[in-house]
Amino acid sequence: MNKDNIEKELSEYIAALTGFNDEIKDDTKLADMDVDSISLVKIFVFIERHFGISLLDAGVTREQIETFGSIVQYIQQTL
């Protein structure tokens, strides 16, 4: 799966989950998209089910999931 597809699918999910309607850029922080702790868990579950990657088991760092771009990069590198 290429970066554009990952970005599209993840951004659509986050927008539907949080109601965030602004443009999501690589440097957009999750906190700026109204992602709270419950939303973050839901995003992790979406990533696991949709991309087959378990972030919880992988021991990701906060830096790897701080921004939209860092999550996309992590997914792309792991696939």
TIGUTOR-452062 format. One line per 8 residues: number of its first residue (from 1); for each residue x, y, z of N, C-alpha, C. Coordinates in Angstrom, 1 decimal, padded with zeros to 4 digits, always signed. Layout:
<rs>
NUM> X Y Z X Y Z X Y Z; ...
</rs>
This chain:
<rs>
1> +000.9 -001.2 +000.0 +000.0 +000.0 +000.0 +000.9 +001.2 +000.0; +000.6 +002.2 -000.8 +001.4 +003.4 -000.9 +001.0 +004.5 +000.1; +001.9 +005.5 +000.2 +001.7 +006.5 +001.2 +000.4 +007.2 +001.0; +000.0 +007.6 -000.2 -001.2 +008.3 -000.5 -002.5 +007.5 +000.0; -002.5 +006.2 -000.2 -003.6 +005.4 +000.2 -003.7 +005.4 +001.7; -002.5 +005.2 +002.4 -002.5 +005.2 +003.8 -003.0 +006.5 +004.4; -002.5 +007.6 +003.8 -002.9 +009.0 +004.3 -004.5 +009.2 +004.1; -005.0 +008.8 +003.0 -006.4 +008.9 +002.7 -007.2 +008.1 +003.6
9> -006.9 +006.9 +003.8 -007.8 +006.0 +004.6 -007.7 +006.4 +006.1; -006.5 +006.7 +006.6 -006.3 +007.1 +008.0 -007.0 +008.5 +008.2; -006.8 +009.5 +007.3 -007.4 +010.8 +007.6 -008.9 +010.7 +007.5; -009.5 +009.9 +006.6 -010.9 +009.8 +006.6 -011.4 +009.2 +007.9; -010.7 +008.2 +008.4 -011.1 +007.6 +009.7 -011.1 +008.6 +010.8; -010.0 +009.3 +010.9 -009.8 +010.3 +012.0 -010.9 +011.4 +011.9; -011.1 +011.9 +010.7 -012.1 +012.9 +010.5 -013.5 +012.4 +010.9; -013.9 +011.2 +010.6 -015.1 +010.6 +011.0 -015.2 +010.4 +012.5
17> -014.1 +010.0 +013.1 -014.1 +009.7 +014.5 -014.2 +011.0 +015.4; -013.4 +012.0 +015.0 -013.3 +013.2 +015.8 -014.1 +014.4 +015.3; -014.6 +014.3 +014.0 -015.3 +015.5 +013.5 -014.3 +016.6 +013.0; -013.0 +016.3 +012.9 -012.0 +017.3 +012.5 -012.2 +017.4 +011.0; -012.5 +018.7 +010.5 -012.7 +018.9 +009.1 -011.7 +019.7 +008.4; -010.7 +020.2 +009.2 -009.6 +021.0 +008.5 -008.7 +020.0 +007.8; -007.9 +020.6 +006.9 -006.9 +019.8 +006.2 -005.9 +019.2 +007.1; -005.7 +017.9 +007.0 -004.7 +017.2 +007.8 -003.4 +017.1 +007.0
25> -002.4 +017.7 +007.6 -001.1 +017.7 +007.0 -000.1 +016.8 +007.8; +001.0 +016.5 +007.3 +002.0 +015.6 +008.0 +002.3 +016.1 +009.4; +002.4 +017.4 +009.6 +002.8 +017.9 +010.9 +001.6 +018.2 +011.8; +000.4 +017.8 +011.4 -000.7 +018.0 +012.2 -000.6 +017.1 +013.4; -000.7 +017.6 +014.6 -000.6 +016.8 +015.8 -001.9 +016.2 +016.1; -001.9 +015.0 +016.7 -003.2 +014.3 +017.0 -004.0 +015.2 +018.0; -003.3 +015.8 +018.9 -004.0 +016.6 +019.9 -004.8 +017.8 +019.2; -004.2 +018.3 +018.1 -004.9 +019.4 +017.4 -006.1 +018.9 +016.6
33> -006.2 +017.6 +016.4 -007.3 +017.0 +015.7 -008.4 +016.5 +016.7; -008.3 +016.9 +017.9 -009.2 +016.5 +019.0 -009.2 +015.0 +019.3; -008.0 +014.4 +019.1 -007.9 +013.0 +019.5 -007.6 +012.9 +021.0; -008.5 +012.3 +021.7 -008.3 +012.1 +023.1 -007.8 +010.6 +023.3; -007.7 +010.2 +024.6 -007.1 +008.9 +024.8 -008.1 +007.8 +024.3; -009.4 +008.0 +024.4 -010.3 +006.9 +023.9 -010.2 +006.9 +022.3; -010.2 +008.1 +021.7 -010.0 +008.1 +020.2 -008.7 +007.5 +019.8; -007.7 +007.7 +020.6 -006.4 +007.1 +020.2 -006.4 +005.6 +020.2
41> -007.1 +005.0 +021.2 -007.3 +003.6 +021.2 -008.1 +003.1 +020.0; -009.1 +003.9 +019.7 -009.9 +003.5 +018.5 -009.0 +003.6 +017.2; -008.2 +004.6 +017.1 -007.3 +004.7 +016.0 -006.3 +003.5 +015.9; -005.8 +003.1 +017.1 -004.9 +001.9 +017.1 -005.6 +000.7 +016.7; -006.9 +000.5 +017.1 -007.7 -000.7 +016.7 -007.9 -000.6 +015.2; -008.2 +000.6 +014.6 -008.4 +000.7 +013.2 -007.2 +000.3 +012.4; -006.0 +000.8 +012.9 -004.8 +000.5 +012.2 -004.5 -001.0 +012.3; -004.7 -001.6 +013.4 -004.5 -003.0 +013.5 -005.4 -003.8 +012.6
49> -006.7 -003.5 +012.6 -007.6 -004.2 +011.7 -007.4 -003.9 +010.2; -007.2 -002.7 +009.9 -007.2 -002.2 +008.5 -005.8 -002.5 +007.9; -004.7 -002.3 +008.6 -003.4 -002.5 +008.0 -002.6 -003.7 +008.6; -003.2 -004.4 +009.6 -002.6 -005.6 +010.1 -001.4 -005.3 +011.0; -001.3 -004.1 +011.6 -000.2 -003.7 +012.4 -000.7 -003.4 +013.8; -000.1 -004.1 +014.8 -000.4 -003.8 +016.2 +000.6 -002.8 +016.8; +000.1 -001.6 +017.0 +000.9 -000.6 +017.6 +001.2 -000.9 +019.0; +000.3 -001.4 +019.7 +000.5 -001.7 +021.1 +001.5 -002.8 +021.4
57> +001.5 -003.8 +020.5 +002.5 -004.9 +020.7 +003.9 -004.5 +020.2; +003.9 -003.4 +019.3 +005.2 -003.0 +018.6 +006.0 -002.1 +019.5; +005.5 -001.6 +020.6 +006.2 -000.8 +021.5 +006.6 +000.6 +020.9; +005.6 +001.2 +020.2 +005.8 +002.5 +019.5 +006.1 +003.5 +020.6; +006.8 +004.5 +020.2 +007.1 +005.7 +021.1 +006.1 +006.8 +020.8; +006.1 +007.7 +021.8 +005.2 +008.9 +021.6 +005.5 +009.7 +020.4; +006.8 +009.8 +020.1 +007.3 +010.5 +018.9 +006.7 +009.9 +017.6; +006.6 +008.5 +017.6 +006.2 +007.8 +016.4 +004.7 +008.0 +016.1
65> +003.9 +008.5 +017.1 +002.5 +008.7 +017.0 +002.0 +010.1 +017.3; +003.0 +011.0 +017.4 +002.6 +012.4 +017.8 +001.9 +013.2 +016.7; +002.3 +013.0 +015.4 +001.7 +013.7 +014.3 +001.1 +012.7 +013.3; +000.3 +013.2 +012.5 -000.3 +012.4 +011.4 +000.7 +011.8 +010.5; +001.7 +012.6 +010.2 +002.8 +012.1 +009.3 +003.6 +011.1 +009.9; +003.9 +011.2 +011.2 +004.7 +010.2 +011.9 +004.0 +008.8 +011.9; +002.7 +008.9 +012.1 +001.9 +007.6 +012.1 +001.9 +007.0 +010.7; +001.7 +007.8 +009.7 +001.7 +007.3 +008.3 +003.0 +006.7 +008.0
73> +004.1 +007.4 +008.4 +005.5 +006.9 +008.1 +005.7 +005.6 +008.8; +005.2 +005.4 +010.1 +005.4 +004.2 +010.8 +004.6 +003.1 +010.1; +003.4 +003.3 +009.7 +002.6 +002.3 +009.0 +003.3 +001.9 +007.7; +003.8 +002.9 +007.0 +004.4 +002.6 +005.7 +005.7 +001.8 +005.9; +006.5 +002.1 +006.9 +007.7 +001.4 +007.1 +007.5 -000.1 +007.6; +006.3 -000.2 +008.3 +006.1 -001.5 +008.9 +005.4 -002.5 +007.9; +004.7 -002.0 +007.0 +004.0 -002.8 +006.0 +005.0 -003.6 +005.1
</rs>
